[in-house]
Amino acid sequence: MTKEERTFLIQFISRSDLNDELIKLETQILDFFVNFATSEIENKQEKTPQEFLQLEENFLKYSELVKYQYFNYGILAQSLEENYSLSFTPQHLKEVLPVDNY
Protein backbone atom coordinates (compact mmCIF):
# COMPACT_ATOMS: atom_id res chain seq x y z
CA MET A 1 0.00 0.00 0.00
CA THR A 2 1.43 3.35 -0.99
CA LYS A 3 1.62 6.32 1.33
CA GLU A 4 -1.07 8.06 -0.73
CA GLU A 5 -3.43 5.09 -0.46
CA ARG A 6 -2.87 4.79 3.27
CA THR A 7 -3.44 8.53 3.79
CA PHE A 8 -6.60 8.36 1.66
CA LEU A 9 -8.01 5.49 3.74
CA ILE A 10 -7.19 7.15 7.04
CA GLN A 11 -8.80 10.43 5.95
CA PHE A 12 -11.82 8.62 4.52
CA ILE A 13 -12.46 6.67 7.71
CA SER A 14 -11.93 9.65 9.99
CA ARG A 15 -14.26 11.89 7.96
CA SER A 16 -17.04 9.43 7.22
CA ASP A 17 -19.82 8.95 9.71
CA LEU A 18 -22.56 6.36 9.84
CA ASN A 19 -26.09 7.66 9.76
CA ASP A 20 -27.74 7.26 13.21
CA GLU A 21 -31.05 6.40 11.58
CA LEU A 22 -29.36 3.48 9.78
CA ILE A 23 -28.18 2.08 13.09
CA LYS A 24 -31.63 2.52 14.64
CA LEU A 25 -33.42 0.79 11.74
CA GLU A 26 -30.90 -2.05 11.67
CA THR A 27 -31.49 -2.62 15.37
CA GLN A 28 -35.27 -2.63 14.91
CA ILE A 29 -35.06 -5.12 12.04
CA LEU A 30 -32.73 -7.44 13.94
CA ASP A 31 -34.87 -7.17 17.09
CA PHE A 32 -37.93 -8.19 15.07
CA PHE A 33 -36.19 -11.29 13.76
CA VAL A 34 -34.88 -12.23 17.20
CA ASN A 35 -38.35 -11.79 18.74
CA PHE A 36 -39.92 -13.71 15.87
CA ALA A 37 -37.50 -16.61 16.26
CA THR A 38 -37.89 -16.81 20.03
CA SER A 39 -41.70 -16.59 19.87
CA GLU A 40 -41.77 -19.36 17.25
CA ILE A 41 -39.61 -21.55 19.48
CA GLU A 42 -41.78 -20.89 22.51
CA ASN A 43 -45.08 -20.96 20.51
CA LYS A 44 -46.49 -18.25 22.75
CA GLN A 45 -47.02 -15.28 20.50
CA GLU A 46 -48.33 -14.83 16.98
CA LYS A 47 -47.18 -11.98 14.81
CA THR A 48 -49.81 -9.69 13.38
CA PRO A 49 -49.87 -8.49 9.77
CA GLN A 50 -49.16 -4.96 11.04
CA GLU A 51 -45.87 -6.14 12.54
CA PHE A 52 -44.82 -7.61 9.20
CA LEU A 53 -45.83 -4.42 7.40
CA GLN A 54 -43.74 -2.42 9.88
CA LEU A 55 -40.80 -4.75 9.23
CA GLU A 56 -41.19 -4.26 5.48
CA GLU A 57 -41.37 -0.49 5.90
CA ASN A 58 -38.25 -0.47 8.11
CA PHE A 59 -36.38 -2.65 5.65
CA LEU A 60 -37.30 -0.39 2.70
CA LYS A 61 -36.24 2.73 4.64
CA TYR A 62 -33.02 1.00 5.60
CA SER A 63 -32.19 0.04 2.01
CA GLU A 64 -32.84 3.61 0.80
CA LEU A 65 -30.66 5.06 3.55
CA VAL A 66 -27.87 2.63 2.66
CA LYS A 67 -28.02 3.83 -0.97
CA TYR A 68 -27.70 7.45 0.16
CA GLN A 69 -24.91 6.55 2.59
CA TYR A 70 -22.86 4.96 -0.19
CA PHE A 71 -23.57 7.92 -2.45
CA ASN A 72 -22.23 10.18 0.32
CA TYR A 73 -19.16 7.94 0.59
CA GLY A 74 -18.53 8.57 -3.11
CA ILE A 75 -18.84 12.32 -2.64
CA LEU A 76 -16.45 12.16 0.31
CA ALA A 77 -13.91 10.10 -1.65
CA GLN A 78 -14.01 12.54 -4.56
CA SER A 79 -13.65 15.48 -2.19
CA LEU A 80 -10.63 13.90 -0.50
CA GLU A 81 -9.02 13.19 -3.84
CA GLU A 82 -9.53 16.75 -5.08
CA ASN A 83 -8.98 18.80 -1.94
CA TYR A 84 -6.38 17.02 0.21
CA SER A 85 -2.71 16.30 -0.26
CA LEU A 86 -2.49 12.54 -0.03
CA SER A 87 1.31 12.53 0.01
CA PHE A 88 1.33 14.23 3.41
CA THR A 89 4.00 12.99 5.84
CA PRO A 90 3.64 14.13 9.46
CA GLN A 91 6.75 15.71 10.95
CA HIS A 92 8.45 14.07 13.93
CA LEU A 93 6.74 10.75 13.29
CA LYS A 94 8.52 7.48 12.59
CA GLU A 95 6.83 4.89 10.44
CA VAL A 96 5.87 1.78 12.35
CA LEU A 97 5.94 -0.34 9.19
CA PRO A 98 7.68 0.55 5.97
CA VAL A 99 5.27 1.55 3.24
CA ASP A 100 6.67 -1.09 0.84
CA ASN A 101 5.93 -3.98 3.18
CA TYR A 102 2.39 -2.95 4.03
TIMI-2910 file (N, C-alpha, C, CB; in pm, 1 decimal, decimal comma, always signed):
<rs>
+----------+----------+----------+----------+----------+----------+----------+----------+----------+----------+----------+----------+------+
!      n_x !      n_y !      n_z !     ca_x !     ca_y !     ca_z !      c_x !      c_y !      c_z !     cb_x !     cb_y !     cb_z ! resn !
+----------+----------+----------+----------+----------+----------+----------+----------+----------+----------+----------+----------+------+
!    +85,0 !   -117,2 !     +0,0 !     +0,0 !     +0,0 !     +0,0 !    +89,1 !   +122,9 !     +0,0 !    -96,4 !     +0,1 !   +121,7 !  Met !
!    +61,9 !   +212,8 !    -89,8 !   +142,7 !   +334,5 !    -98,7 !   +104,4 !   +432,0 !    +11,8 !   +126,0 !   +401,0 !   -236,5 !  Thr !
!   +189,7 !   +530,4 !    +32,0 !   +162,4 !   +632,5 !   +133,3 !    +33,6 !   +708,2 !    +99,3 !   +281,4 !   +731,0 !   +144,7 !  Lys !
!    +13,2 !   +733,9 !    -29,3 !   -106,8 !   +806,2 !    -72,6 !   -233,8 !   +724,8 !    -43,7 !    -97,9 !   +839,1 !   -223,2 !  Glu !
!   -227,0 !   +595,0 !    -72,8 !   -343,3 !   +508,8 !    -46,3 !   -373,4 !   +501,0 !   +102,9 !   -319,3 !   +367,7 !   -102,1 !  Glu !
!   -268,4 !   +487,3 !   +182,1 !   -287,0 !   +479,4 !   +327,1 !   -345,7 !   +610,2 !   +380,9 !   -152,8 !   +448,1 !   +397,3 !  Arg !
!   -292,4 !   +723,3 !   +335,4 !   -344,4 !   +853,2 !   +378,9 !   -489,8 !   +868,7 !   +337,6 !   -260,1 !   +968,0 !   +320,6 !  Thr !
!   -522,2 !   +827,7 !   +214,2 !   -660,1 !   +836,4 !   +166,1 !   -753,6 !   +755,7 !   +256,3 !   -669,8 !   +786,3 !    +20,3 !  Phe !
!   -715,9 !   +632,7 !   +289,0 !   -801,1 !   +548,8 !   +373,9 !   -817,6 !   +607,6 !   +513,7 !   -742,9 !   +408,0 !   +383,8 !  Leu !
!   -710,5 !   +656,1 !   +569,9 !   -719,1 !   +714,9 !   +704,2 !   -810,3 !   +837,3 !   +703,3 !   -578,5 !   +753,6 !   +755,8 !  Ile !
!   -793,9 !   +924,6 !   +604,4 !   -879,6 !  +1043,4 !   +595,0 !  -1025,0 !  +1004,9 !   +569,8 !   -830,1 !  +1136,4 !   +483,4 !  Gln !
!  -1046,0 !   +905,8 !   +485,2 !  -1181,9 !   +862,3 !   +452,0 !  -1253,0 !   +809,0 !   +576,5 !  -1178,8 !   +753,9 !   +341,6 !  Phe !
!  -1185,5 !   +725,2 !   +651,2 !  -1246,2 !   +666,6 !   +771,1 !  -1270,9 !   +772,8 !   +876,6 !  -1157,1 !   +556,0 !   +828,2 !  Ile !
!  -1176,0 !   +863,2 !   +894,1 !  -1192,9 !   +964,8 !   +998,7 !  -1300,8 !  +1066,8 !   +964,1 !  -1061,4 !  +1036,5 !  +1023,1 !  Ser !
!  -1327,3 !  +1088,4 !   +835,9 !  -1425,8 !  +1189,0 !   +796,4 !  -1564,1 !  +1131,6 !   +767,3 !  -1376,6 !  +1262,1 !   +675,7 !  Arg !
!  -1573,0 !  +1001,9 !   +750,8 !  -1704,0 !   +943,3 !   +722,1 !  -1774,1 !   +911,7 !   +853,6 !  -1690,3 !   +815,0 !   +634,5 !  Ser !
!  -1903,7 !   +926,4 !   +852,4 !  -1981,6 !   +894,5 !   +970,7 !  -2101,7 !   +811,5 !   +927,4 !  -2026,2 !  +1023,6 !  +1046,0 !  Asp !
!  -2141,9 !   +721,1 !  +1014,2 !  -2256,1 !   +635,8 !   +984,5 !  -2382,3 !   +706,6 !  +1031,0 !  -2242,0 !   +496,2 !  +1052,3 !  Leu !
!  -2481,3 !   +703,0 !   +948,1 !  -2609,0 !   +766,2 !   +976,2 !  -2673,2 !   +700,7 !  +1099,0 !  -2702,9 !   +756,7 !   +853,3 !  Asn !
!  -2712,5 !   +779,7 !  +1199,3 !  -2773,9 !   +726,1 !  +1320,7 !  -2904,7 !   +654,2 !  +1291,3 !  -2798,0 !   +837,5 !  +1420,7 !  Asp !
!  -2978,5 !   +703,3 !  +1192,5 !  -3104,8 !   +639,7 !  +1158,2 !  -3080,8 !   +500,0 !  +1101,2 !  -3182,8 !   +725,8 !  +1058,0 !  Glu !
!  -2970,9 !   +481,3 !  +1028,4 !  -2935,7 !   +348,2 !   +978,1 !  -2915,5 !   +250,9 !  +1093,1 !  -2809,0 !   +354,8 !   +891,6 !  Leu !
!  -2843,8 !   +293,5 !  +1193,6 !  -2817,6 !   +208,1 !  +1309,4 !  -2948,2 !   +174,3 !  +1380,6 !  -2719,4 !   +276,8 !  +1406,8 !  Ile !
!  -3035,1 !   +273,1 !  +1395,9 !  -3163,0 !   +251,6 !  +1463,6 !  -3250,5 !   +152,1 !  +1386,6 !  -3237,1 !   +385,1 !  +1480,4 !  Lys !
!  -3261,1 !   +169,2 !  +1254,7 !  -3342,1 !    +78,7 !  +1173,9 !  -3284,3 !    -62,8 !  +1172,3 !  -3353,6 !   +131,8 !  +1031,5 !  Leu !
!  -3153,6 !    -72,9 !  +1164,8 !  -3090,3 !   -204,5 !  +1167,0 !  -3122,1 !   -276,4 !  +1297,5 !  -2938,1 !   -191,9 !  +1148,7 !  Glu !
!  -3116,9 !   -204,2 !  +1407,6 !  -3148,6 !   -262,5 !  +1537,3 !  -3294,1 !   -307,5 !  +1542,7 !  -3120,2 !   -162,3 !  +1649,1 !  Thr !
!  -3385,0 !   -225,7 !  +1491,5 !  -3526,9 !   -262,6 !  +1490,8 !  -3551,3 !   -387,3 !  +1407,4 !  -3611,8 !   -147,3 !  +1437,6 !  Gln !
!  -3488,5 !   -396,3 !  +1291,7 !  -3506,1 !   -512,2 !  +1204,0 !  -3451,4 !   -638,0 !  +1271,1 !  -3436,1 !   -488,8 !  +1067,9 !  Ile !
!  -3332,0 !   -627,5 !  +1327,5 !  -3273,3 !   -743,7 !  +1393,9 !  -3354,2 !   -784,3 !  +1516,6 !  -3128,9 !   -714,5 !  +1433,9 !  Leu !
!  -3403,6 !   -686,6 !  +1592,1 !  -3487,4 !   -717,3 !  +1708,8 !  -3614,1 !   -791,7 !  +1667,5 !  -3524,4 !   -588,3 !  +1784,0 !  Asp !
!  -3673,4 !   -750,9 !  +1555,2 !  -3793,1 !   -818,6 !  +1506,8 !  -3763,1 !   -965,7 !  +1479,1 !  -3846,7 !   -749,8 !  +1379,9 !  Phe !
!  -3652,8 !   -991,6 !  +1409,2 !  -3619,1 !  -1129,4 !  +1376,0 !  -3586,3 !  -1212,0 !  +1500,2 !  -3501,9 !  -1132,3 !  +1279,8 !  Phe !
!  -3518,2 !  -1151,8 !  +1595,9 !  -3487,8 !  -1223,3 !  +1720,4 !  -3617,3 !  -1255,0 !  +1794,4 !  -3392,8 !  -1139,7 !  +1810,7 !  Val !
!  -3707,5 !  -1156,1 !  +1806,0 !  -3835,1 !  -1179,2 !  +1873,7 !  -3919,2 !  -1282,3 !  +1799,6 !  -3912,6 !  -1048,2 !  +1886,8 !  Asn !
!  -3916,8 !  -1275,9 !  +1666,8 !  -3992,0 !  -1371,4 !  +1586,5 !  -3940,3 !  -1513,1 !  +1609,4 !  -3983,7 !  -1334,8 !  +1437,7 !  Phe !
!  -3809,4 !  -1528,4 !  +1607,6 !  -3749,8 !  -1660,8 !  +1626,3 !  -3778,6 !  -1715,2 !  +1765,4 !  -3598,9 !  -1655,1 !  +1602,8 !  Ala !
!  -3764,5 !  -1631,6 !  +1867,2 !  -3789,1 !  -1680,6 !  +2002,9 !  -3936,2 !  -1710,4 !  +2026,2 !  -3740,4 !  -1579,4 !  +2105,2 !  Thr !
!  -4026,8 !  -1631,5 !  +1968,2 !  -4170,2 !  -1658,8 !  +1986,9 !  -4211,2 !  -1785,3 !  +1911,5 !  -4255,1 !  -1538,5 !  +1939,1 !  Ser !
!  -4148,2 !  -1812,8 !  +1798,0 !  -4177,0 !  -1936,0 !  +1724,8 !  -4129,4 !  -2056,5 !  +1804,2 !  -4110,8 !  -1933,8 !  +1585,9 !  Glu !
!  -4014,3 !  -2044,0 !  +1868,6 !  -3961,1 !  -2154,6 !  +1948,2 !  -4050,3 !  -2180,6 !  +2068,3 !  -3817,3 !  -2124,7 !  +1994,0 !  Ile !
!  -4096,9 !  -2074,9 !  +2130,8 !  -4178,4 !  -2088,8 !  +2251,3 !  -4326,4 !  -2108,7 !  +2219,4 !  -4161,3 !  -1966,9 !  +2339,4 !  Glu !
!  -4368,6 !  -2082,7 !  +2094,8 !  -4508,2 !  -2095,7 !  +2051,3 !  -4605,3 !  -2018,3 !  +2140,2 !  -4548,1 !  -2241,9 !  +2048,8 !  Asn !
!  -4565,4 !  -1902,9 !  +2183,7 !  -4649,3 !  -1825,1 !  +2274,6 !  -4714,8 !  -1705,7 !  +2208,1 !  -4568,2 !  -1778,3 !  +2391,0 !  Lys !
!  -4655,7 !  -1655,6 !  +2102,7 !  -4702,3 !  -1528,0 !  +2050,3 !  -4708,2 !  -1533,1 !  +1898,3 !  -4611,0 !  -1413,2 !  +2096,9 !  Gln !
!  -4820,7 !  -1491,7 !  +1842,8 !  -4833,3 !  -1483,4 !  +1698,1 !  -4804,8 !  -1340,8 !  +1653,0 !  -4973,9 !  -1528,4 !  +1652,0 !  Glu !
!  -4746,2 !  -1330,0 !  +1536,7 !  -4718,2 !  -1197,6 !  +1480,5 !  -4838,7 !  -1152,2 !  +1398,8 !  -4589,0 !  -1199,6 !  +1392,5 !  Lys !
!  -4868,1 !  -1025,3 !  +1411,4 !  -4981,3 !   -969,3 !  +1338,0 !  -4934,3 !   -917,3 !  +1202,7 !  -5049,2 !   -856,1 !  +1419,1 !  Thr !
!  -5026,9 !   -904,4 !  +1108,0 !  -4987,4 !   -848,6 !   +977,1 !  -4926,0 !   -709,1 !   +988,9 !  -5108,4 !   -842,9 !   +884,1 !  Pro !
!  -4971,6 !   -629,7 !  +1087,1 !  -4915,9 !   -495,7 !  +1104,3 !  -4767,5 !   -501,6 !  +1139,7 !  -4992,8 !   -419,8 !  +1212,8 !  Gln !
!  -4729,1 !   -602,0 !  +1217,7 !  -4587,4 !   -613,6 !  +1253,6 !  -4502,1 !   -646,1 !  +1130,9 !  -4568,2 !   -721,9 !  +1361,4 !  Glu !
!  -4555,6 !   -729,8 !  +1042,4 !  -4481,8 !   -761,3 !   +920,5 !  -4476,9 !   -641,8 !   +825,9 !  -4544,9 !   -881,1 !   +850,0 !  Phe !
!  -4583,4 !   -562,9 !   +821,7 !  -4582,7 !   -441,6 !   +739,7 !  -4481,2 !   -341,1 !   +793,9 !  -4723,6 !   -378,5 !   +735,2 !  Leu !
!  -4472,7 !   -331,5 !   +926,6 !  -4374,1 !   -241,9 !   +988,1 !  -4232,2 !   -289,0 !   +956,0 !  -4394,9 !   -234,7 !  +1141,6 !  Gln !
!  -4211,3 !   -419,9 !   +959,2 !  -4080,5 !   -474,7 !   +923,4 !  -4045,6 !   -439,8 !   +778,7 !  -4078,5 !   -627,8 !   +943,6 !  Leu !
!  -4141,6 !   -457,7 !   +688,9 !  -4118,7 !   -426,0 !   +548,1 !  -4086,6 !   -277,5 !   +530,5 !  -4241,6 !   -464,3 !   +463,7 !  Glu !
!  -4160,6 !   -192,6 !   +598,8 !  -4136,5 !    -48,6 !   +589,7 !  -3997,9 !    -12,5 !   +642,4 !  -4243,9 !    +28,5 !   +667,4 !  Glu !
!  -3958,7 !    -72,1 !   +755,7 !  -3825,3 !    -46,8 !   +811,3 !  -3716,0 !    -94,9 !   +716,3 !  -3810,2 !   -115,7 !   +947,9 !  Asn !
!  -3738,1 !   -210,8 !   +656,6 !  -3638,1 !   -264,5 !   +564,5 !  -3624,5 !   -175,6 !   +440,8 !  -3675,0 !   -408,0 !   +523,0 !  Phe !
!  -3736,2 !   -126,9 !   +387,3 !  -3730,3 !    -39,0 !   +270,2 !  -3661,5 !    +93,0 !   +303,8 !  -3871,5 !    -12,3 !   +216,2 !  Leu !
!  -3692,3 !   +149,8 !   +421,0 !  -3624,2 !   +272,7 !   +464,0 !  -3474,6 !   +248,2 !   +477,3 !  -3682,1 !   +323,5 !   +598,0 !  Lys !
!  -3442,8 !   +134,8 !   +537,9 !  -3302,5 !   +100,2 !   +560,0 !  -3227,7 !    +89,6 !   +427,8 !  -3291,3 !    -31,6 !   +637,6 !  Tyr !
!  -3287,6 !    +21,1 !   +329,9 !  -3219,2 !     +4,4 !   +201,0 !  -3201,3 !   +138,7 !   +130,1 !  -3297,7 !    -92,4 !   +110,8 !  Ser !
!  -3299,2 !   +228,4 !   +140,8 !  -3284,4 !   +361,1 !    +80,4 !  -3174,3 !   +440,8 !   +149,8 !  -3417,1 !   +438,2 !    +86,9 !  Glu !
!  -3169,4 !   +433,5 !   +282,0 !  -3065,7 !   +506,3 !   +354,9 !  -2926,8 !   +451,8 !   +322,3 !  -3091,2 !   +498,3 !   +505,8 !  Leu !
!  -2916,4 !   +321,0 !   +302,1 !  -2787,2 !   +262,6 !   +265,6 !  -2742,3 !   +316,0 !   +129,3 !  -2795,8 !   +107,5 !   +263,1 !  Val !
!  -2836,5 !   +327,2 !    +35,0 !  -2802,3 !   +382,8 !    -97,0 !  -2747,5 !   +525,1 !    -82,5 !  -2926,5 !   +382,5 !   -190,3 !  Lys !
!  -2815,5 !   +607,5 !     -4,0 !  -2770,2 !   +745,2 !    +16,0 !  -2636,8 !   +749,8 !    +88,6 !  -2874,3 !   +824,5 !    +94,0 !  Tyr !
!  -2617,2 !   +658,4 !   +185,4 !  -2491,3 !   +654,9 !   +259,3 !  -2375,3 !   +624,7 !   +164,6 !  -2497,5 !   +549,8 !   +372,2 !  Gln !
!  -2393,4 !   +528,3 !    +75,5 !  -2286,1 !   +496,2 !    -19,0 !  -2264,9 !   +608,0 !   -120,3 !  -2317,3 !   +365,9 !    -91,8 !  Tyr !
!  -2371,1 !   +676,4 !   -157,8 !  -2357,3 !   +792,5 !   -245,1 !  -2273,3 !   +899,1 !   -174,3 !  -2497,1 !   +849,3 !   -284,7 !  Phe !
!  -2301,5 !   +921,2 !    -46,1 !  -2223,4 !  +1017,9 !    +31,8 !  -2078,0 !   +974,3 !    +44,6 !  -2284,8 !  +1036,3 !   +170,8 !  Asn !
!  -2053,6 !   +843,1 !    +55,7 !  -1916,1 !   +794,0 !    +59,0 !  -1843,3 !   +830,7 !    -70,5 !  -1913,7 !   +641,1 !    +80,8 !  Tyr !
!  -1912,6 !   +820,3 !   -183,0 !  -1853,3 !   +856,6 !   -311,1 !  -1818,5 !  +1003,9 !   -317,3 !  -1947,0 !   +821,4 !   -424,1 !  Gly !
!  -1909,2 !  +1087,2 !   -268,5 !  -1883,7 !  +1231,5 !   -264,5 !  -1763,1 !  +1262,0 !   -176,4 !  -2007,8 !  +1307,3 !   -212,9 !  Ile !
!  -1756,6 !  +1196,0 !    -60,3 !  -1644,8 !  +1216,5 !    +31,4 !  -1513,9 !  +1172,8 !    -32,8 !  -1667,7 !  +1139,9 !   +162,4 !  Leu !
!  -1513,4 !  +1058,2 !   -100,1 !  -1391,3 !  +1010,0 !   -165,2 !  -1344,1 !  +1107,7 !   -272,8 !  -1414,7 !   +871,1 !   -226,8 !  Ala !
!  -1437,3 !  +1159,0 !   -351,3 !  -1400,7 !  +1253,7 !   -456,1 !  -1346,7 !  +1382,6 !   -394,1 !  -1522,1 !  +1284,0 !   -546,8 !  Gln !
!  -1410,2 !  +1426,8 !   -286,8 !  -1365,3 !  +1548,4 !   -218,8 !  -1224,1 !  +1530,5 !   -163,3 !  -1462,5 !  +1585,7 !   -105,5 !  Ser !
!  -1197,9 !  +1415,0 !   -103,4 !  -1063,3 !  +1389,7 !    -50,0 !   -960,0 !  +1389,6 !   -161,8 !  -1059,2 !  +1255,6 !    +25,7 !  Leu !
!   -994,8 !  +1326,8 !   -272,4 !   -902,1 !  +1319,1 !   -384,5 !   -869,7 !  +1457,1 !   -440,9 !   -959,7 !  +1230,7 !   -493,7 !  Glu !
!   -971,5 !  +1544,0 !   -447,3 !   -953,5 !  +1674,9 !   -508,3 !   -895,5 !  +1778,9 !   -413,1 !  -1084,2 !  +1723,7 !   -561,0 !  Glu !
!   -927,5 !  +1770,0 !   -285,0 !   -897,7 !  +1880,2 !   -193,8 !   -787,3 !  +1854,3 !    -91,6 !  -1019,8 !  +1916,1 !   -121,9 !  Asn !
!   -736,5 !  +1732,6 !    -82,1 !   -637,8 !  +1702,5 !    +20,8 !   -510,6 !  +1647,7 !    -41,6 !   -694,3 !  +1602,7 !   +122,2 !  Tyr !
!   -399,1 !  +1683,8 !    +17,7 !   -270,8 !  +1630,2 !    -26,1 !   -255,9 !  +1491,6 !    +33,0 !   -152,1 !  +1722,8 !    +16,0 !  Ser !
!   -256,6 !  +1391,1 !    -51,3 !   -248,8 !  +1253,9 !     -3,0 !   -105,2 !  +1208,1 !    +19,0 !   -317,4 !  +1161,2 !   -100,1 !  Leu !
!     -9,3 !  +1289,2 !    -20,3 !   +130,8 !  +1253,4 !     +1,1 !   +185,1 !  +1319,0 !   +127,9 !   +215,6 !  +1294,3 !   -120,2 !  Ser !
!    +97,5 !  +1355,9 !   +216,6 !   +132,8 !  +1422,9 !   +341,4 !   +210,4 !  +1328,2 !   +432,7 !     +6,4 !  +1474,4 !   +412,6 !  Phe !
!   +322,3 !  +1375,3 !   +485,8 !   +399,9 !  +1299,1 !   +583,5 !   +410,9 !  +1383,2 !   +710,3 !   +542,2 !  +1261,5 !   +527,6 !  Thr !
!   +355,1 !  +1336,2 !   +821,1 !   +363,8 !  +1413,2 !   +946,1 !   +509,3 !  +1430,8 !   +989,3 !   +283,6 !  +1343,8 !  +1058,0 !  Pro !
!   +539,9 !  +1546,2 !  +1045,1 !   +674,7 !  +1571,5 !  +1094,6 !   +689,8 !  +1505,8 !  +1231,1 !   +704,0 !  +1724,2 !  +1102,8 !  Gln !
!   +811,1 !  +1466,4 !  +1263,0 !   +844,7 !  +1407,3 !  +1392,8 !   +769,6 !  +1276,6 !  +1418,1 !   +814,2 !  +1506,1 !  +1504,3 !  His !
!   +746,1 !  +1200,3 !  +1312,9 !   +673,9 !  +1074,5 !  +1328,6 !   +749,6 !   +965,9 !  +1253,9 !   +527,3 !  +1086,3 !  +1276,7 !  Leu !
!   +784,7 !   +859,9 !  +1323,9 !   +851,8 !   +748,0 !  +1259,5 !   +746,4 !   +650,8 !  +1208,8 !   +950,4 !   +677,6 !  +1357,1 !  Lys !
!   +774,6 !   +590,5 !  +1095,2 !   +683,5 !   +489,4 !  +1043,8 !   +698,4 !   +362,7 !  +1125,6 !   +709,8 !   +461,5 !   +894,2 !  Glu !
!   +584,8 !   +303,4 !  +1160,4 !   +587,3 !   +177,9 !  +1234,6 !   +625,6 !    +65,0 !  +1139,2 !   +449,6 !   +149,6 !  +1301,9 !  Val !
!   +562,5 !    +63,9 !  +1022,6 !   +593,5 !    -33,6 !   +918,8 !   +635,2 !    +40,2 !   +793,9 !   +473,0 !   -126,1 !   +890,5 !  Leu !
!   +733,5 !     -9,4 !   +723,3 !   +768,5 !    +55,3 !   +597,0 !   +653,3 !    +46,2 !   +498,5 !   +894,5 !     -7,9 !   +537,0 !  Pro !
!   +635,4 !   +148,8 !   +418,8 !   +526,8 !   +154,7 !   +324,2 !   +532,9 !    +37,9 !   +226,3 !   +529,6 !   +286,5 !   +249,6 !  Val !
!   +652,1 !     -1,5 !   +184,0 !   +666,9 !   -108,5 !    +83,9 !   +619,3 !   -244,0 !   +135,3 !   +812,0 !   -119,4 !    +40,6 !  Asp !
!   +629,7 !   -268,3 !   +262,6 !   +592,5 !   -398,4 !   +318,4 !   +450,2 !   -403,8 !   +368,7 !   +684,7 !   -434,0 !   +429,8 !  Asn !
!   +373,3 !   -301,6 !   +347,6 !   +239,1 !   -294,7 !   +403,4 !   +140,7 !   -354,3 !   +308,0 !   +200,4 !   -152,0 !   +436,1 !  Tyr !
+----------+----------+----------+----------+----------+----------+----------+----------+----------+----------+----------+----------+------+
</rs>
